[in-house]
Amino acid sequence: MGHQIDPVKLTQDLVRCESVTPAEGGALALLEKELTAHGFTCRRLAFSEAGTPDVENLYARIGTATPNICFAGHTDVVPPGDSAEWVAPPFSGEIRQGRLYGRGSSDMKSGVACFAAAAARYVGKHGADFGGSISFLITGDEEGPAINGTVKVLDWMAAEGETIDACIVGEPTNPEFLGQMMKIGRRGSFTGYLTVHGTQGHTAYPHLADNPIHRLVKMLEPLTEGVLDEGTEHFQPTTVAIATVDTGNPANNVIPAKTGATFNVRFNDLHTAESLEAKFRAMFDAVGGRYDLRIECTSNAFVTEPGLLSNAVAAAVKDVTGKEPELSTSGGTSDARFIRKFCPVVEFGIVGQTMHKTDEHVMVADIEALTAIYEAALEKFFNAARD
């Protein structure tokens, strides 16, 4: 089945591909070449939609039997910023004092390389007919609009009759050290765009105008308390943060005709987008006056109840690191929010302290350890599935 994959070298080679969203940068081609050499059938999937950049994605699979465990991730990266600020060039993959530097090294090219190496080791040990399937769903559109990436790959898979039974998303999940945390769900994200209308007038004659700012302040006051509940079994309390308050009024003697604010809610499984919208509309109606509320919800909260998949990953983490990972739902959103509609999904990856930062890096020792964790997780998952 070809040579073994060196996860450190593959991480370096992937970092050297300048795959800033939406550019493929050679990263998917490199991964496809490595996986094909180990018996995977690879499909490159390009998707487009008006108003968004075209994006290339990769679906690869070895085996035809169930269960099919999928590794989901991305090879696109955010821009590096000022290269002169980096200790090593951002697309060099240079190793210094046990650290591998480069944009995307932690988020999340090392994770992709580790699972590729782990899958190759597993197949090398058990042969291609190991009584299951291993697949990769790798997008080039995670850091961008996320329109022509994972969602469309999943739709393509459904149309092709391609099913996955469990999924590991390899995003960086560990805040400080490897083995600290795995994600079994994510909070929802709800953004409200509030516009309050009034009647323009002179500040010396406020009774002849209707000041929308005064009503906006009253509407926002309950939001400044910052939390909506006390949390649930798997989730921290729902948080509310006001992101902008904008009037765009340059004059100190004019009451404006309208004003607006944007607020973001990271919510747990006590709420849905619909229940939050109803809650906020009731609060704003109580203040009165004319307003518009536009909402965007990128995802409702979800949780994968602990089971075969999370048990396999947690046990693998403990075997390799000696640590019991915390089962968490903290942080932002990820492509797990799309995959969870198809199968159980957990997230476990490298330490994420430097993702998106200048001097983004990973510890070389962590790359080796994460590869061992993924290989052990495959062993435990397929052993448990056969029992």
N, C-alpha and C positions, 0 to 999 in steps of 0.2 A: 504493500500500500504506500510505498514511498518512505522518505526520511521522516524522522520525528520533527515536529515543529518546535523551534526554540521560541518561547513566548517573549523573551526579552528582545531578541533580534527582530521578531515580527512587530513588536511594539515600536521599535526604532524605525523600521521600514515604513510602518503606517504613519508615524509622526512626520516622516519626511515627505509624505504626500500632502500637498497644500490643499486640503479638502474643506476650505471655508465655505459654509452654506451659501449657495446651493451647488458649488463645484464638487464634482466627484474626485478630482485631483489624483486619480490613479489608485485610490484606497480600495475601492470595491474590486477593481481589476486584480490587485495584489491578493486580496482575500480569496477571490474566486479561483485564482491560480493555485493557491495553497490547498484549498478545500478539494478542488478537482483532483489534485495529486493524491489525495487520501480517499478517493472513491465517492465523493459527494457529487450529486447531480445539481448543477447550479443554473438558476434562471435569473438573468438580469432584467429588471422591470423598470421601464421608464414611464413616468406619468406626467401629465400636464393639465393645467387648468388656466382659463383666462385670468389674467391679472396676477398670476403667481409664477415663479420660475419653474422650468422643467426640472425634474429630479430623477436621479437614478437610484434604484434600490436593488437588493440581492436577496433571493430566497434560495437556500441550499438544503439538500436533504440526503441522508444516507439511510437505507433501510426502507422496507415497505410495510412492516408489521406495526401494530400498535403495542404499547403507547408510543406516541411521538412527542418527545420532549424538545421544546424549542428554546433557543437562546435568542433574545431580542436585544438589539442595540443599534448604535449609529456610528458612522465614520465621519460625519460632518462635524466641523468645529466652529467656534466663534472666532472672529478676527483676533490677531495677536496683539493689537495695539502697537506702541512704539517699540520696534525690535531692539533699538539701542538701549532700552531699559532692562533687557533680559541678560542674565549672567551667561547664558548660552543662546545661540540663535534659536528662535521659536520653532523652526522646522528642522532642527538638526538632529533631534533624538540623542543628543550628547549625554554621556554618563559621567558624572562628577561625584566623587565621594559617596558612591552607592545610590545616587539619585539620577533618574532618567528624566531629562528636561525636554519640554516641548509642548506646544499648543495641542491639546487633545490627549496628552499622555495620561491624565487622570480621567478626563471626561471625553470619550471613554474608550480610546484605542487600546489601552492596556487590557481592559475587560474583554474586548473582542479577541485580542491575541491570546489571552489566557484560556478562553473557552475553546478557541480553535485548537490550541495545543492539547487541552484536556480531552476534547472529542477525538483527536487523532490518536492519543495514547489509549483511550478506551477501545476504539475500533482496532488498533494494533494488537491489543491484548485479547480481545474477544472475537475478532473477525467481523466481517460485514454482516453476517447473519446472526446477530446477537439477540434476536427476539424482540426487537423494537425499532424505533427510528430516532435519529437525532437531526434536528434542523436548525437553520439560522435564518432569522428575519432581520436583515440589516438595512437600515434606511440612511438616506443622505439628507433627510429633511427633519431632524429632531430639533436642531437649534433654530430653525427657521419657522415658517408659518405652520408646518406640520399638516399640510393639506395633501401634498403629493407623495407622502411617505407611508408610514405604517398603516394608516386607515385604508389607503387604496391597495396596499399589499394584502391586507386581511380580506378586503372585498374580492380581490383576484383569487385568493386561496379558496374562499367560499364558492366562487363560480367554478373553480377547477375541481371542487370536491376534496380539497387538501385540508385535512383537519389536524389540529394540534391538541394534545391532551393535557399538557402542563407547560408552563413557560417560566424561565428565569430571565429577568431583565438585568443586564449587567451594569446599570448605572452606579456611580460611586455612592455607596450608602453608609460608609463608616466615617463618623465625624473625626475621630482622632487616631484610632488604631484598628488594624484588620481583625475582624471577629466581633466588633463591638455591636453592630446593628444590621438587621435585615428589615426590609419593608414588606409588610403583608397587606398594605393598602395605602391609600393616599386621601388626604383631605380634598374636598371640592373647592373650586375657585369660582367666585361670583363677583362680577364687577358691575357697579351701578353708575350710570352717567346721569346726573340730576341737573336739570335746568329749571330755575325758578323765574317766573315772569312777573313783572310789575309795571309801573307807569313812570316814565322818566320825568324828572322835575328838578327844581332848584333846591339845593340843600338848605337855603334860608326859609323855604316854604314847604317843609316836608308834608304838611297836611294836604297840599295840593297834588302830591305824588303818592305812589305806592312803592315803598322801598323793598325790592325783592331780597336784598342782602339780610335784612332783619329776619325775614321768614326763613331764609336758608340757614342762618345761624341756629334758629330754633329747631329746624329739621335735623341738623347735624349733631346737636348737643347730645342726644342719647347715644349716638355712634361713638362719641369720644370716650365712653366708658370702656370701650375696647374689647369686651367679651360678651357673648350672647348666652352662654350656658356654662356648665361646670365640667363638660367632657363626658365621654362614655367609656365603655370597657377598653376599646382599642384606640380611642381618639382623645387628643387633648381638647381643651375648650375651643369653641369657635371664636375666631378673632376678627375684629373689624378695624380697618385702618383707612383713614381719609388720605387719599393720595394727592389731590389737587383741590384748590378753591380758586376759581378764576372769574374775574369780572371784566378785565381788560379796559378799565376806566381810567384814563390819564388825568381827569379833571377832579379837583377837590371840592368843586361847588355844584356838581351834577349828581343827582340820584339816578343810577342806571336803570335801563328798561328791563334788563335781565342779568342773571348771574348763574354760575354753575359750580358743581363740585363732582369729583370722581371718588368713589370709595371701593375698596376691595375687601371681600369676606373670604376667609379660608375656613371652611365649615366641615363639621363632622356628620355622622350618620343620623343625627337628630333632625337634620334639615335636608331639603331638596331645593333646587333652583326655584321651583314654583312656590314652595312655602316661604322662602326668603323674600321673594318678590312681593307676595301678599303681605308679609310682615312689614316691609318697608313702606309699601303704599298706604297701609293703615296708619303708620306713624306720621307720614307726610300729610295725609288727609286730615289728621287731627290738628295740624298746624293751620291748614286751610290755604286758600288762594290757588292760583293757577301754576302748575308745574308739569314738566315732562320727565319721565324716568325711562331711560333705555337700559336694558340689561344685557350682559354677555356672561354665559356660564361655560367655561372650557371643560368642566367635568363635575359630575356629582361625586360625593364621597363614596368610596368603596372599600371593602375589606375582604380578603381571602381568609376564610376561617382556617385555623391551623389544621393541617392534615398531612397526607402522604408527601406532598411536594415540600412544604415548609419543614416537615420533620426531617426529610432527607438532607436539605440544605443546612439546617441547624446542626444536625449530627455531624455532617462533613466539616462544618466550621469548628465544632468542638474537637473533632479528631485532629485537625491540622494545627489549630491555634491554642487549644485548651480553654477557649472562652465560650460561654453561653451567650449567643447574640440576643440582644433585646429585639423583640418583635414590635416594630414601630410603624406609625402612619404619618410621621412628621415630614416636614419639608414641603417642597413645591409640588408640581405635577410632573408626570413622565408619560411615556407612551404606554405604560401599564394600564392607563385609564381606557385605552382602546382595546387592549388584548384581553382584559378581564371579562369582556362580554362573550369571549369564545372559550375560555378555559381558566382554571386556577393559575394565578400568577404571583410570584414573589420577586423581590428585587434584592440582589446582593452583588456588591462590587468592591472596588478598591477604596482607599481613603480619599475623601473628596475635599480636603482642606484647601487645595490650591486651584480647584477648577475655575476656569474663566479668569484667573489672575495672571499678572506678570510672573514669570518664573514658575509656571505650572509644572509640576513634576510628580513622579511616583518613586517609591523606594523599590529598587531592583529586587530586594528580598521579598517584598509584598507581591510582586509579579509572580515569582516562583511559588509563593504560598497560595495565592489565589488560584493558580493553575491546579495545584494539588487539591484545593477545596472543590473546584468544579469537577475534577475527575472523581473524587470520592462521592460527590453528590450524584453523579451519573451511576456509579456502582450501587449506591444505596437506593436510588429511585427505581432502577430496573429490578433489583433484588426484591424490593417491597412490592412492586407491581406484579411480580411472578408469584408471590406468596398467596 
